[in-house]
Amino acid sequence: VALTRIQWSGRQVIQAFITDITERTRAQTALAESEARFSVAFQASPILIAIARMSDGCLVLANDAFANWIGYTRDEIQGRNTTELGLWKDPKDYETIWADLRRTGSIRERECCLRNRNGKPITMLMSLQVIQINHVPHVLGMALDITARKQAEAELRASEARLRETEARFGAAFEASPVFTIMLRVSDGKSVLANEALLNWLG
């Protein structure tokens, strides 16, 4: 409601402008609720999340998980880009990712080797998406630490390789032995494996 006192035909009158803003108020309330939900999810997420300007790569927002992992405060992070923070183990990875992002607008689950303030290398699974904030292009980035998983996968591959080597050595020794050798199932006593020496003797 807007009220204005004016002169009208020699008299003092009130001019009133009344506008229905119900829908606008509902939209503002819905927007505020949406922003509150986003803020809670953004800060509470265990996934590293940050938003950076597309023009210069400078960070404008980072969640607690990102700040805690990198070892800087939010004030130290804000306004600096990831190369200034020494985040990339190999700066060429940053250049490649940024070029791909400019070309395609998004990157999904790409493995990258990053390091925090202490220089500890970490393997991250990273997803990036170009978004608009106040009509300005920004990048929303999410990263998940998969270092332990990669180590477990490497250990599994090494164990499998050692198992194959052991089986190969056992197989060679089993077959080359001049001693009659046989394996039987305990449940029914049937043979499951016999070496060449025994087969040749048995005919």
N, CA and C atoms as a LAMMPS dump frame, in Angstrom:
ITEM: TIMESTEP
0
ITEM: NUMBER OF ATOMS
609
ITEM: BOX BOUNDS ff ff ff
-5.0000000000000000e+02 5.0000000000000000e+02
-5.0000000000000000e+02 5.0000000000000000e+02
-5.0000000000000000e+02 5.0000000000000000e+02
ITEM: ATOMS id mol type element x y z
1 1 1 N 0.846 -1.186 0
2 1 2 C 0 0 0
3 1 3 C 0.891 1.249 0
4 2 1 N 0.593 2.202 -0.929
5 2 2 C 1.313 3.476 -0.966
6 2 3 C 0.27 4.598 -0.897
7 3 1 N 0.388 5.468 0.105
8 3 2 C -0.563 6.565 0.302
9 3 3 C 0.159 7.898 0.137
10 4 1 N -0.496 8.779 -0.624
11 4 2 C 0.09 10.098 -0.844
12 4 3 C -0.997 11.166 -0.67
13 5 1 N -0.699 12.218 0.106
14 5 2 C -1.656 13.313 0.274
15 5 3 C -1.47 14.288 -0.886
16 6 1 N -2.562 14.599 -1.581
17 6 2 C -2.491 15.495 -2.736
18 6 3 C -3.657 16.487 -2.684
19 7 1 N -3.51 17.536 -3.491
20 7 2 C -4.594 18.514 -3.67
21 7 3 C -5.456 18.076 -4.847
22 8 1 N -6.762 18.05 -4.646
23 8 2 C -7.678 17.654 -5.724
24 8 3 C -8.896 18.556 -5.668
25 9 1 N -9.012 19.418 -6.691
26 9 2 C -10.13 20.368 -6.755
27 9 3 C -10.24 21.203 -5.483
28 10 1 N -9.084 21.655 -5.021
29 10 2 C -9.04 22.524 -3.855
30 10 3 C -9.206 21.822 -2.528
31 11 1 N -9.205 20.498 -2.556
32 11 2 C -9.351 19.764 -1.306
33 11 3 C -8.137 18.859 -1.084
34 12 1 N -7.885 18.576 0.187
35 12 2 C -6.842 17.611 0.534
36 12 3 C -7.44 16.205 0.445
37 13 1 N -6.848 15.379 -0.407
38 13 2 C -7.316 13.99 -0.527
39 13 3 C -6.101 13.038 -0.415
40 14 1 N -6.414 11.803 -0.197
41 14 2 C -5.373 10.767 -0.122
42 14 3 C -5.447 9.926 -1.391
43 15 1 N -4.319 9.891 -2.078
44 15 2 C -4.221 9.013 -3.252
45 15 3 C -3.622 7.679 -2.786
46 16 1 N -4.305 6.598 -3.103
47 16 2 C -3.863 5.276 -2.648
48 16 3 C -3.547 4.374 -3.842
49 17 1 N -2.38 3.698 -3.751
50 17 2 C -2.013 2.662 -4.721
51 17 3 C -1.892 1.347 -3.941
52 18 1 N -2.687 0.371 -4.336
53 18 2 C -2.684 -0.913 -3.641
54 18 3 C -2.345 -2.002 -4.661
55 19 1 N -1.316 -2.763 -4.354
56 19 2 C -0.856 -3.818 -5.255
57 19 3 C -0.889 -5.158 -4.541
58 20 1 N -1.44 -6.153 -5.204
59 20 2 C -1.479 -7.513 -4.643
60 20 3 C -0.114 -8.164 -4.866
61 21 1 N 0.606 -8.417 -3.764
62 21 2 C 1.955 -9.015 -3.865
63 21 3 C 1.97 -10.421 -3.258
64 22 1 N 0.809 -11.054 -3.204
65 22 2 C 0.727 -12.393 -2.607
66 22 3 C 1.663 -13.369 -3.303
67 23 1 N 1.594 -13.405 -4.629
68 23 2 C 2.429 -14.36 -5.369
69 23 3 C 3.907 -14.029 -5.224
70 24 1 N 4.234 -12.728 -5.235
71 24 2 C 5.63 -12.336 -5.07
72 24 3 C 6.156 -12.76 -3.705
73 25 1 N 5.329 -12.578 -2.668
74 25 2 C 5.728 -12.961 -1.312
75 25 3 C 5.905 -14.471 -1.214
76 26 1 N 4.988 -15.216 -1.838
77 26 2 C 5.119 -16.666 -1.847
78 26 3 C 6.411 -17.099 -2.545
79 27 1 N 6.71 -16.446 -3.667
80 27 2 C 7.928 -16.775 -4.409
81 27 3 C 9.174 -16.463 -3.582
82 28 1 N 9.164 -15.319 -2.889
83 28 2 C 10.302 -14.954 -2.052
84 28 3 C 10.479 -15.93 -0.896
85 29 1 N 9.358 -16.353 -0.305
86 29 2 C 9.41 -17.326 0.798
87 29 3 C 9.952 -18.665 0.298
88 30 1 N 9.448 -19.092 -0.866
89 30 2 C 9.907 -20.358 -1.437
90 30 3 C 11.394 -20.299 -1.768
91 31 1 N 11.836 -19.141 -2.297
92 31 2 C 13.248 -18.965 -2.626
93 31 3 C 14.107 -19.014 -1.367
94 32 1 N 13.663 -18.329 -0.325
95 32 2 C 14.411 -18.323 0.939
96 32 3 C 14.513 -19.733 1.516
97 33 1 N 13.416 -20.491 1.453
98 33 2 C 13.43 -21.866 1.957
99 33 3 C 14.36 -22.741 1.127
100 34 1 N 14.323 -22.552 -0.191
101 34 2 C 15.194 -23.329 -1.075
102 34 3 C 16.663 -23.023 -0.799
103 35 1 N 16.98 -21.74 -0.631
104 35 2 C 18.36 -21.355 -0.34
105 35 3 C 18.811 -21.912 1.009
106 36 1 N 17.892 -21.925 1.993
107 36 2 C 18.232 -22.47 3.314
108 36 3 C 18.522 -23.963 3.217
109 37 1 N 17.696 -24.685 2.451
110 37 2 C 17.922 -26.127 2.281
111 37 3 C 19.244 -26.389 1.57
112 38 1 N 19.531 -25.596 0.519
113 38 2 C 20.789 -25.749 -0.203
114 38 3 C 21.971 -25.491 0.715
115 39 1 N 21.869 -24.436 1.541
116 39 2 C 22.975 -24.084 2.436
117 39 3 C 23.258 -25.199 3.43
118 40 1 N 22.197 -25.786 3.993
119 40 2 C 22.376 -26.882 4.959
120 40 3 C 23.012 -28.089 4.281
121 41 1 N 22.492 -28.459 3.106
122 41 2 C 23.039 -29.61 2.381
123 41 3 C 24.475 -29.347 1.949
124 42 1 N 24.759 -28.132 1.501
125 42 2 C 26.085 -27.737 1.039
126 42 3 C 27.11 -27.873 2.164
127 43 1 N 26.776 -27.331 3.336
128 43 2 C 27.73 -27.321 4.443
129 43 3 C 27.849 -28.679 5.129
130 44 1 N 26.751 -29.443 5.184
131 44 2 C 26.768 -30.711 5.912
132 44 3 C 27.338 -31.866 5.094
133 45 1 N 27.461 -31.69 3.792
134 45 2 C 27.902 -32.79 2.938
135 45 3 C 29.337 -33.214 3.253
136 46 1 N 29.584 -34.532 3.339
137 46 2 C 30.963 -35.008 3.522
138 46 3 C 31.781 -34.922 2.234
139 47 1 N 31.096 -34.703 1.12
140 47 2 C 31.782 -34.534 -0.166
141 47 3 C 32.358 -33.125 -0.243
142 48 1 N 33.559 -32.992 -0.781
143 48 2 C 34.178 -31.675 -0.947
144 48 3 C 33.409 -30.909 -2.029
145 49 1 N 32.881 -29.729 -1.68
146 49 2 C 32.108 -28.931 -2.639
147 49 3 C 32.636 -27.5 -2.645
148 50 1 N 32.8 -26.938 -3.827
149 50 2 C 33.237 -25.549 -3.952
150 50 3 C 32.628 -24.943 -5.205
151 51 1 N 32.48 -23.619 -5.184
152 51 2 C 31.988 -22.873 -6.345
153 51 3 C 33.039 -21.835 -6.708
154 52 1 N 33.372 -21.786 -7.997
155 52 2 C 34.399 -20.854 -8.475
156 52 3 C 33.885 -20.092 -9.684
157 53 1 N 34.41 -18.868 -9.866
158 53 2 C 34.062 -18.093 -11.064
159 53 3 C 34.699 -18.736 -12.288
160 54 1 N 33.958 -18.772 -13.37
161 54 2 C 34.48 -19.351 -14.609
162 54 3 C 35.564 -18.473 -15.22
163 55 1 N 35.455 -17.167 -15.028
164 55 2 C 36.37 -16.243 -15.692
165 55 3 C 37.808 -16.377 -15.214
166 56 1 N 38.017 -16.531 -13.903
167 56 2 C 39.375 -16.587 -13.375
168 56 3 C 39.639 -17.775 -12.448
169 57 1 N 38.611 -18.616 -12.236
170 57 2 C 38.793 -19.793 -11.392
171 57 3 C 38.841 -19.508 -9.904
172 58 1 N 38.592 -18.249 -9.501
173 58 2 C 38.666 -17.903 -8.083
174 58 3 C 37.469 -18.483 -7.327
175 59 1 N 37.732 -19.029 -6.159
176 59 2 C 36.688 -19.643 -5.34
177 59 3 C 35.84 -18.575 -4.665
178 60 1 N 34.541 -18.749 -4.724
179 60 2 C 33.624 -17.817 -4.066
180 60 3 C 32.894 -18.473 -2.898
181 61 1 N 32.898 -19.814 -2.87
182 61 2 C 32.218 -20.519 -1.792
183 61 3 C 32.803 -21.923 -1.676
184 62 1 N 33 -22.377 -0.432
185 62 2 C 33.494 -23.736 -0.179
186 62 3 C 32.842 -24.263 1.082
187 63 1 N 32.561 -25.556 1.109
188 63 2 C 31.919 -26.11 2.302
189 63 3 C 32.963 -26.53 3.337
190 64 1 N 32.473 -26.952 4.511
191 64 2 C 33.369 -27.308 5.607
192 64 3 C 34.288 -28.465 5.232
193 65 1 N 33.749 -29.458 4.517
194 65 2 C 34.564 -30.613 4.136
195 65 3 C 35.757 -30.184 3.288
196 66 1 N 35.526 -29.252 2.351
197 66 2 C 36.607 -28.757 1.494
198 66 3 C 37.634 -27.985 2.321
199 67 1 N 37.157 -27.079 3.171
200 67 2 C 38.064 -26.268 3.989
201 67 3 C 38.884 -27.137 4.938
202 68 1 N 38.236 -28.121 5.555
203 68 2 C 38.94 -28.995 6.496
204 68 3 C 39.988 -29.843 5.786
205 69 1 N 39.651 -30.334 4.586
206 69 2 C 40.597 -31.178 3.862
207 69 3 C 41.799 -30.373 3.378
208 70 1 N 41.541 -29.203 2.79
209 70 2 C 42.64 -28.444 2.208
210 70 3 C 43.53 -27.805 3.272
211 71 1 N 42.953 -27.552 4.468
212 71 2 C 43.769 -27.014 5.557
213 71 3 C 43.831 -25.502 5.608
214 72 1 N 42.916 -24.821 4.894
215 72 2 C 42.831 -23.356 4.928
216 72 3 C 41.473 -22.962 5.511
217 73 1 N 41.403 -21.748 6.045
218 73 2 C 40.108 -21.228 6.485
219 73 3 C 39.33 -20.76 5.262
220 74 1 N 38.03 -20.529 5.452
221 74 2 C 37.216 -20.049 4.324
222 74 3 C 37.726 -18.695 3.833
223 75 1 N 38.139 -17.829 4.758
224 75 2 C 38.65 -16.508 4.363
225 75 3 C 39.912 -16.641 3.52
226 76 1 N 40.757 -17.624 3.84
227 76 2 C 41.986 -17.838 3.069
228 76 3 C 41.687 -18.424 1.695
229 77 1 N 40.606 -19.189 1.614
230 77 2 C 40.237 -19.825 0.341
231 77 3 C 39.567 -18.843 -0.605
232 78 1 N 38.662 -18.048 -0.067
233 78 2 C 37.832 -17.172 -0.906
234 78 3 C 38.678 -16.171 -1.673
235 79 1 N 38.393 -16.06 -2.966
236 79 2 C 39.092 -15.101 -3.821
237 79 3 C 40.383 -15.62 -4.409
238 80 1 N 40.748 -16.869 -4.109
239 80 2 C 41.961 -17.466 -4.679
240 80 3 C 41.562 -18.66 -5.533
241 81 1 N 42.354 -18.939 -6.558
242 81 2 C 42.035 -20.107 -7.373
243 81 3 C 42.837 -21.32 -6.906
244 82 1 N 42.495 -22.466 -7.448
245 82 2 C 43.065 -23.718 -6.953
246 82 3 C 44.557 -23.852 -7.243
247 83 1 N 45.037 -23.184 -8.29
248 83 2 C 46.479 -23.242 -8.564
249 83 3 C 47.249 -22.4 -7.547
250 84 1 N 46.687 -21.268 -7.153
251 84 2 C 47.318 -20.447 -6.123
252 84 3 C 47.382 -21.185 -4.787
253 85 1 N 46.386 -22.022 -4.543
254 85 2 C 46.353 -22.807 -3.309
255 85 3 C 47.214 -24.061 -3.404
256 86 1 N 47.809 -24.307 -4.579
257 86 2 C 48.666 -25.478 -4.763
258 86 3 C 47.911 -26.79 -4.714
259 87 1 N 46.674 -26.765 -5.196
260 87 2 C 45.798 -27.926 -5.072
261 87 3 C 46.162 -29.059 -6.026
262 88 1 N 46.785 -28.73 -7.153
263 88 2 C 47.029 -29.732 -8.194
264 88 3 C 48.435 -30.299 -8.088
265 89 1 N 48.53 -31.62 -8.054
266 89 2 C 49.847 -32.263 -8.051
267 89 3 C 50.546 -31.996 -9.382
268 90 1 N 49.779 -32.068 -10.47
269 90 2 C 50.287 -31.753 -11.806
270 90 3 C 49.43 -30.633 -12.391
271 91 1 N 49.977 -29.416 -12.52
272 91 2 C 49.196 -28.283 -13.048
273 91 3 C 48.591 -28.542 -14.422
274 92 1 N 49.175 -29.456 -15.192
275 92 2 C 48.628 -29.769 -16.514
276 92 3 C 47.227 -30.371 -16.4
277 93 1 N 46.976 -31.101 -15.303
278 93 2 C 45.637 -31.667 -15.091
279 93 3 C 44.597 -30.557 -14.985
280 94 1 N 44.964 -29.481 -14.275
281 94 2 C 44.06 -28.333 -14.132
282 94 3 C 43.761 -27.714 -15.497
283 95 1 N 44.796 -27.518 -16.301
284 95 2 C 44.607 -26.911 -17.626
285 95 3 C 43.719 -27.778 -18.51
286 96 1 N 43.933 -29.095 -18.445
287 96 2 C 43.12 -30.024 -19.246
288 96 3 C 41.664 -29.997 -18.816
289 97 1 N 41.439 -30.059 -17.509
290 97 2 C 40.07 -30.065 -16.985
291 97 3 C 39.368 -28.763 -17.334
292 98 1 N 40.055 -27.628 -17.162
293 98 2 C 39.439 -26.336 -17.444
294 98 3 C 39.09 -26.211 -18.927
295 99 1 N 39.972 -26.711 -19.797
296 99 2 C 39.695 -26.672 -21.241
297 99 3 C 38.5 -27.55 -21.586
298 100 1 N 38.428 -28.738 -20.998
299 100 2 C 37.289 -29.639 -21.245
300 100 3 C 35.997 -29.027 -20.73
301 101 1 N 36.089 -28.362 -19.592
302 101 2 C 34.895 -27.749 -18.998
303 101 3 C 34.374 -26.613 -19.868
304 102 1 N 35.274 -25.808 -20.403
305 102 2 C 34.853 -24.718 -21.299
306 102 3 C 34.206 -25.277 -22.566
307 103 1 N 34.694 -26.426 -23.013
308 103 2 C 34.187 -27.003 -24.251
309 103 3 C 32.853 -27.716 -24.064
310 104 1 N 32.686 -28.465 -22.956
311 104 2 C 31.511 -29.309 -22.788
312 104 3 C 30.525 -28.811 -21.736
313 105 1 N 30.995 -27.997 -20.786
314 105 2 C 30.113 -27.482 -19.745
315 105 3 C 29.975 -28.373 -18.533
316 106 1 N 30.485 -29.597 -18.613
317 106 2 C 30.418 -30.487 -17.453
318 106 3 C 31.448 -31.602 -17.567
319 107 1 N 31.849 -32.115 -16.418
320 107 2 C 32.767 -33.251 -16.327
321 107 3 C 32.208 -34.181 -15.265
322 108 1 N 32.174 -35.47 -15.556
323 108 2 C 31.596 -36.429 -14.63
324 108 3 C 32.639 -37.455 -14.175
325 109 1 N 32.817 -37.566 -12.875
326 109 2 C 33.599 -38.609 -12.214
327 109 3 C 34.962 -38.837 -12.869
328 110 1 N 35.743 -37.781 -12.922
329 110 2 C 37.108 -37.892 -13.45
330 110 3 C 38.093 -38.018 -12.291
331 111 1 N 39.002 -38.969 -12.416
332 111 2 C 40.012 -39.148 -11.374
333 111 3 C 41.107 -38.09 -11.517
334 112 1 N 41.448 -37.469 -10.386
335 112 2 C 42.494 -36.452 -10.362
336 112 3 C 43.344 -36.657 -9.106
337 113 1 N 44.602 -36.279 -9.208
338 113 2 C 45.477 -36.342 -8.036
339 113 3 C 45.654 -34.923 -7.506
340 114 1 N 45.136 -34.672 -6.309
341 114 2 C 45.223 -33.36 -5.682
342 114 3 C 46.087 -33.456 -4.425
343 115 1 N 46.402 -32.305 -3.851
344 115 2 C 47.143 -32.311 -2.59
345 115 3 C 46.66 -31.155 -1.729
346 116 1 N 46.694 -31.373 -0.413
347 116 2 C 46.233 -30.336 0.498
348 116 3 C 47.39 -29.432 0.924
349 117 1 N 47.142 -28.61 1.92
350 117 2 C 48.148 -27.64 2.35
351 117 3 C 49.435 -28.311 2.816
352 118 1 N 49.319 -29.524 3.371
353 118 2 C 50.488 -30.259 3.849
354 118 3 C 51.222 -30.998 2.735
355 119 1 N 50.687 -30.922 1.523
356 119 2 C 51.329 -31.576 0.385
357 119 3 C 50.988 -33.044 0.237
358 120 1 N 50.046 -33.531 1.041
359 120 2 C 49.677 -34.946 0.975
360 120 3 C 48.883 -35.221 -0.295
361 121 1 N 49.373 -36.133 -1.172
362 121 2 C 48.633 -36.427 -2.415
363 121 3 C 47.413 -37.288 -2.141
364 122 1 N 46.307 -36.935 -2.759
365 122 2 C 45.034 -37.62 -2.583
366 122 3 C 44.422 -37.865 -3.962
367 123 1 N 43.908 -39.062 -4.185
368 123 2 C 43.197 -39.346 -5.425
369 123 3 C 41.728 -38.992 -5.227
370 124 1 N 41.233 -38.105 -6.076
371 124 2 C 39.86 -37.628 -5.977
372 124 3 C 39.061 -38.037 -7.21
373 125 1 N 37.784 -38.315 -6.979
374 125 2 C 36.839 -38.518 -8.072
375 125 3 C 36.036 -37.229 -8.174
376 126 1 N 36.242 -36.498 -9.278
377 126 2 C 35.729 -35.132 -9.37
378 126 3 C 34.656 -35.002 -10.441
379 127 1 N 33.608 -34.222 -10.09
380 127 2 C 32.566 -33.855 -11.059
381 127 3 C 32.414 -32.338 -11.036
382 128 1 N 32.301 -31.735 -12.215
383 128 2 C 32.205 -30.278 -12.349
384 128 3 C 31.048 -29.928 -13.272
385 129 1 N 30.373 -28.814 -12.963
386 129 2 C 29.24 -28.369 -13.773
387 129 3 C 29.245 -26.847 -13.851
388 130 1 N 29.098 -26.314 -15.061
389 130 2 C 28.993 -24.867 -15.229
390 130 3 C 27.57 -24.451 -14.853
391 131 1 N 27.451 -23.45 -13.964
392 131 2 C 26.152 -22.933 -13.531
393 131 3 C 26.162 -21.415 -13.664
394 132 1 N 24.982 -20.811 -13.616
395 132 2 C 24.855 -19.359 -13.684
396 132 3 C 24.464 -18.819 -12.302
397 133 1 N 25.218 -17.847 -11.802
398 133 2 C 24.876 -17.145 -10.569
399 133 3 C 24.807 -15.66 -10.909
400 134 1 N 23.61 -15.087 -10.804
401 134 2 C 23.378 -13.696 -11.199
402 134 3 C 23.86 -13.439 -12.629
403 135 1 N 23.562 -14.402 -13.496
404 135 2 C 23.893 -14.322 -14.928
405 135 3 C 25.398 -14.331 -15.184
406 136 1 N 26.179 -14.79 -14.219
407 136 2 C 27.633 -14.896 -14.382
408 136 3 C 28.005 -16.379 -14.324
409 137 1 N 28.769 -16.885 -15.309
410 137 2 C 29.132 -18.312 -15.3
411 137 3 C 30.045 -18.654 -14.115
412 138 1 N 29.677 -19.688 -13.396
413 138 2 C 30.466 -20.231 -12.298
414 138 3 C 30.598 -21.739 -12.488
415 139 1 N 31.485 -22.334 -11.719
416 139 2 C 31.683 -23.783 -11.753
417 139 3 C 31.357 -24.361 -10.384
418 140 1 N 30.441 -25.312 -10.372
419 140 2 C 30.147 -26.069 -9.152
420 140 3 C 30.96 -27.351 -9.209
421 141 1 N 31.849 -27.526 -8.242
422 141 2 C 32.723 -28.698 -8.224
423 141 3 C 32.473 -29.565 -7.008
424 142 1 N 32.466 -30.875 -7.216
425 142 2 C 32.327 -31.844 -6.129
426 142 3 C 33.425 -32.877 -6.276
427 143 1 N 34.042 -33.241 -5.143
428 143 2 C 35.13 -34.214 -5.18
429 143 3 C 35.001 -35.191 -4.023
430 144 1 N 35.276 -36.451 -4.318
431 144 2 C 35.205 -37.513 -3.323
432 144 3 C 36.57 -38.173 -3.21
433 145 1 N 37.076 -38.291 -1.992
434 145 2 C 38.376 -38.908 -1.735
435 145 3 C 38.265 -40.418 -1.952
436 146 1 N 38.964 -40.933 -2.974
437 146 2 C 38.927 -42.372 -3.259
438 146 3 C 40.309 -42.99 -3.083
439 147 1 N 41.176 -42.326 -2.318
440 147 2 C 42.537 -42.821 -2.118
441 147 3 C 42.533 -44.223 -1.525
442 148 1 N 41.746 -44.43 -0.461
443 148 2 C 41.712 -45.741 0.194
444 148 3 C 41.2 -46.809 -0.771
445 149 1 N 40.206 -46.444 -1.57
446 149 2 C 39.663 -47.405 -2.526
447 149 3 C 40.698 -47.783 -3.581
448 150 1 N 41.435 -46.77 -4.057
449 150 2 C 42.481 -47.035 -5.056
450 150 3 C 43.576 -47.913 -4.468
451 151 1 N 43.95 -47.672 -3.204
452 151 2 C 44.961 -48.498 -2.553
453 151 3 C 44.472 -49.936 -2.407
454 152 1 N 43.19 -50.083 -2.021
455 152 2 C 42.618 -51.426 -1.878
456 152 3 C 42.597 -52.148 -3.224
457 153 1 N 42.255 -51.424 -4.29
458 153 2 C 42.245 -52.024 -5.624
459 153 3 C 43.649 -52.453 -6.038
460 154 1 N 44.644 -51.603 -5.744
461 154 2 C 46.03 -51.936 -6.075
462 154 3 C 46.5 -53.154 -5.29
463 155 1 N 46.136 -53.212 -3.998
464 155 2 C 46.508 -54.361 -3.17
465 155 3 C 45.831 -55.633 -3.659
466 156 1 N 44.569 -55.515 -4.086
467 156 2 C 43.856 -56.669 -4.624
468 156 3 C 44.519 -57.179 -5.892
469 157 1 N 44.888 -56.248 -6.778
470 157 2 C 45.57 -56.656 -8.017
471 157 3 C 46.9 -57.337 -7.703
472 158 1 N 47.644 -56.792 -6.72
473 158 2 C 48.921 -57.391 -6.334
474 158 3 C 48.707 -58.782 -5.748
475 159 1 N 47.652 -58.926 -4.915
476 159 2 C 47.359 -60.234 -4.321
477 159 3 C 46.987 -61.248 -5.395
478 160 1 N 46.183 -60.805 -6.371
479 160 2 C 45.794 -61.699 -7.457
480 160 3 C 47.007 -62.118 -8.281
481 161 1 N 47.916 -61.163 -8.51
482 161 2 C 49.134 -61.481 -9.258
483 161 3 C 49.987 -62.492 -8.496
484 162 1 N 50.117 -62.289 -7.169
485 162 2 C 50.892 -63.239 -6.36
486 162 3 C 50.238 -64.614 -6.345
487 163 1 N 48.897 -64.63 -6.293
488 163 2 C 48.17 -65.902 -6.322
489 163 3 C 48.419 -66.633 -7.631
490 164 1 N 48.36 -65.902 -8.75
491 164 2 C 48.62 -66.526 -10.052
492 164 3 C 50.034 -67.089 -10.12
493 165 1 N 51.006 -66.324 -9.577
494 165 2 C 52.386 -66.798 -9.569
495 165 3 C 52.529 -68.059 -8.723
496 166 1 N 51.866 -68.053 -7.557
497 166 2 C 51.924 -69.215 -6.664
498 166 3 C 51.303 -70.441 -7.32
499 167 1 N 50.149 -70.235 -7.963
500 167 2 C 49.481 -71.345 -8.646
501 167 3 C 50.337 -71.881 -9.788
502 168 1 N 50.999 -70.963 -10.501
503 168 2 C 51.862 -71.388 -11.609
504 168 3 C 53.046 -72.206 -11.098
505 169 1 N 53.648 -71.74 -9.981
506 169 2 C 54.784 -72.465 -9.417
507 169 3 C 54.341 -73.829 -8.893
508 170 1 N 53.198 -73.849 -8.204
509 170 2 C 52.673 -75.108 -7.688
510 170 3 C 52.373 -76.076 -8.833
511 171 1 N 51.734 -75.543 -9.892
512 171 2 C 51.377 -76.389 -11.027
513 171 3 C 52.604 -76.995 -11.682
514 172 1 N 53.642 -76.158 -11.851
515 172 2 C 54.87 -76.651 -12.482
516 172 3 C 55.523 -77.729 -11.617
517 173 1 N 55.603 -77.47 -10.297
518 173 2 C 56.218 -78.442 -9.385
519 173 3 C 55.394 -79.726 -9.32
520 174 1 N 54.054 -79.58 -9.295
521 174 2 C 53.156 -80.724 -9.218
522 174 3 C 53.346 -81.641 -10.417
523 175 1 N 53.364 -81.039 -11.61
524 175 2 C 53.457 -81.845 -12.825
525 175 3 C 54.852 -82.414 -13.036
526 176 1 N 55.9 -81.664 -12.643
527 176 2 C 57.273 -82.113 -12.906
528 176 3 C 57.777 -83.13 -11.885
529 177 1 N 57.088 -83.269 -10.764
530 177 2 C 57.57 -84.154 -9.704
531 177 3 C 57.573 -85.616 -10.165
532 178 1 N 58.661 -86.358 -9.888
533 178 2 C 58.691 -87.798 -10.206
534 178 3 C 57.91 -88.621 -9.18
535 179 1 N 57.54 -87.999 -8.086
536 179 2 C 56.776 -88.686 -7.044
537 179 3 C 55.31 -88.733 -7.452
538 180 1 N 54.671 -89.898 -7.298
539 180 2 C 53.247 -90.01 -7.589
540 180 3 C 52.488 -89.06 -6.653
541 181 1 N 51.681 -88.174 -7.261
542 181 2 C 50.954 -87.184 -6.465
543 181 3 C 49.501 -87.128 -6.927
544 182 1 N 48.603 -87.155 -5.957
545 182 2 C 47.175 -87.139 -6.275
546 182 3 C 46.441 -86.333 -5.215
547 183 1 N 45.352 -85.678 -5.621
548 183 2 C 44.477 -84.978 -4.681
549 183 3 C 43.111 -85.64 -4.714
550 184 1 N 42.564 -85.885 -3.502
551 184 2 C 41.266 -86.522 -3.373
552 184 3 C 40.316 -85.615 -2.605
553 185 1 N 39.022 -85.711 -2.952
554 185 2 C 38.008 -85.002 -2.184
555 185 3 C 37.759 -85.741 -0.883
556 186 1 N 37.721 -85.002 0.199
557 186 2 C 37.511 -85.636 1.502
558 186 3 C 36.118 -86.236 1.594
559 187 1 N 35.13 -85.58 0.992
560 187 2 C 33.738 -86.004 1.156
561 187 3 C 33.462 -87.387 0.583
562 188 1 N 34.039 -87.689 -0.602
563 188 2 C 33.738 -88.981 -1.228
564 188 3 C 34.986 -89.75 -1.666
565 189 1 N 36.166 -89.186 -1.443
566 189 2 C 37.405 -89.89 -1.774
567 189 3 C 37.738 -89.924 -3.246
568 190 1 N 36.979 -89.186 -4.072
569 190 2 C 37.248 -89.188 -5.519
570 190 3 C 38.418 -88.267 -5.844
571 191 1 N 39.194 -88.68 -6.868
572 191 2 C 40.359 -87.891 -7.262
573 191 3 C 39.923 -86.671 -8.056
574 192 1 N 40.605 -85.561 -7.8
575 192 2 C 40.314 -84.328 -8.531
576 192 3 C 41.535 -83.866 -9.324
577 193 1 N 42.72 -84.377 -8.967
578 193 2 C 43.935 -83.951 -9.652
579 193 3 C 45.012 -85.014 -9.46
580 194 1 N 45.708 -85.352 -10.541
581 194 2 C 46.83 -86.307 -10.459
582 194 3 C 47.941 -85.811 -11.367
583 195 1 N 49.189 -86.054 -10.958
584 195 2 C 50.295 -85.558 -11.781
585 195 3 C 50.678 -86.563 -12.864
586 196 1 N 51.58 -86.145 -13.769
587 196 2 C 51.964 -86.958 -14.918
588 196 3 C 52.627 -88.263 -14.482
589 197 1 N 53.436 -88.218 -13.44
590 197 2 C 54.13 -89.424 -12.983
591 197 3 C 53.139 -90.517 -12.613
592 198 1 N 52.062 -90.137 -11.887
593 198 2 C 51.061 -91.11 -11.493
594 198 3 C 50.256 -91.592 -12.684
595 199 1 N 49.874 -90.668 -13.59
596 199 2 C 49.089 -91.074 -14.759
597 199 3 C 49.875 -92.017 -15.652
598 200 1 N 51.159 -91.719 -15.838
599 200 2 C 51.99 -92.594 -16.683
600 200 3 C 52.119 -93.985 -16.06
601 201 1 N 52.269 -94.015 -14.748
602 201 2 C 52.43 -95.329 -14.084
603 201 3 C 51.134 -96.121 -14.126
604 202 1 N 49.997 -95.396 -13.937
605 202 2 C 48.701 -96.064 -13.965
606 202 3 C 48.316 -96.483 -15.383
607 203 1 N 48.893 -95.767 -16.336
608 203 2 C 48.538 -96.06 -17.719
609 203 3 C 47.198 -95.471 -18.107
